[in-house]
Structure formats: structure tokens, C-alpha cells
Amino acid sequence: MNLISKILLPDNILLDTESTSKKRVFERVGLLFENNQQIGRSQVFDSLFAREKLGSTGLGQGVAIPHGRIAKLRDATAAFVKTSHPIPFDSPDGLPVNLIFVLLVPERATDLHLQILGELAQMFSDAQFRNLLLARDDSAGIHQLFNDWNSAT
């Protein structure tokens, strides 16, 4: 089992046909966290945008990993958004993104935060994994891909 499978709940996978901007994705994710984990949507939105102001969390190759710290959050949690249409994200390669992994961590979770970001970077640098995510159009199948990633090692 990888770190990601421990923090990504099946209900936190969003197949998004509506969002056309980073702002709209953050609003939708805020609502998702509010409904599923009672984390205030404005707190999520503000935390993600504060981090984006430091520099884009777009990795390139159609992937972004927006992340933020949340006061009083006890454990790291995540959501995954696959958009129907790629959206601008100021990625280093200039390409829009449609695979967005949102990570929320407690204010003081530095080591775990870095371990999770490292694992995400490994996952999304794998072209085959990205292609499998792009090919799936069901939340359960996408969740299973995250669970199965790197299970052979």
C-alpha cells in the first residue's frame, strides 16, 4: 500500500465536466472537502490559492498538485479531479492540465507532506500511469489505479 491510497477516499474523486479555470476547480474541491470531511470550503480555497501565489503547482504533462496547510486538520487528506477539458495552470511546460491531485495537510506535517509530494511526483512522472488515469471515466476505477500503483514493489 502506498501513502496516496491511505489519504485518497473514493468519494473524493471528481470527474469534472464543468470547470474551466483553476479558481473553479478550487471552489469545487472546497465543496467536496466540506461535504465529505467537514473542512470549510473557504478554508480549502484560501489555502490552495495562498500556495499558488508562491508559484504554480502545475507539474507539466497535464498534471497539477495543488496543496495547502489547514489549521486544526488532524491527518493529511486528498482529492483527485479529472477535468473533461484541460485548463490553464501556469505549468512549466506551458500546457494546460486535466489531472489535478489536491493535497491538504495539517499545519505542522512537514515530513509527511514532503513524503506524499515525493510519491505523487513519482506517480505522475510515469506516463503509463497518466495514460491509465486519462483512459478511465469512472471514480471507482480511478481510485483502484491509485491503490494499485507500485504494488509490485
C-alpha positions, -999 to +999 in steps of 0.1 A: +000+000+000+013+035-009+009+067+010-017+080-015-041+051-011-042+059+026-054+095+021-075+095-011-110+085-003-132+071-031-157+099-025-130+125-031-126+117-068-143+142-090-149+137-127-154+174-136-172+184-167-178+220-156-145+236-145-127+258-170-104+276-146-081+269-116-104+291-095-135+269-103-116+237-096-106+251-062-142+260-055-155+226-065-128+208-044-136+231-014-172+220-016-162+183-019-140+186+012-167+204+031-194+178+022-172+147+028-149+158+056-164+189+072-134+211+062-147+246+054-148+253+017-134+288+021-106+275+042-097+250+015-100+276-013-079+302+006-052+277+015-048+264-021-048+299-036-022+311-010+001+283-021-005+291-058+006+327-052+040+313-042+043+296-076+022+273-098+017+238-086+014+227-122+040+200-128+037+197-166+024+170-189-012+178-179-007+174-142-010+197-112-007+190-075-022+220-056-016+216-019-022+236+012-020+235+050-052+235+070-054+247+107-068+220+130-066+193+104-055+161+121-044+140+091-035+146+055-063+142+031-066+144-007-089+147-036-084+139-073-100+159-101-100+148-137-114+176-159-131+170-192-113+199-208-077+209-199-075+241-180-046+267-178-025+262-147+008+281-154+027+248-157+064+249-165+058+233-200+030+258-207+005+231-213-030+231-196-038+203-171-067+179-166-052+156-139-053+175-106-044+160-073-053+182-043-034+176-011-044+191+023-021+186+053-020+198+089-001+229+096+029+210+110+030+179+088+063+188+071+079+154+068+047+136+058+038+164+034+072+160+016+069+122+015+034+124-001+045+151-026+075+129-035+053+099-041+029+120-062+058+132-083+069+096-089+033+085-098+027+114-122+061+111-139+050+076-150+035+082-185+017+048-183+000+058-151-011+091-165-025+074-196-044+049-175-059+078-155-069+096-187-085+064-201-107+058-170-141+076-168-153+061-135-144+071-100-140+036-087-116+026-115-095+057-109-094+050-072-082+015-079-054+028-101-041+049-072-044+019-048-026-004-072+002+020-081+036+005-074+020-026-057+045-048-074+075-035-054 
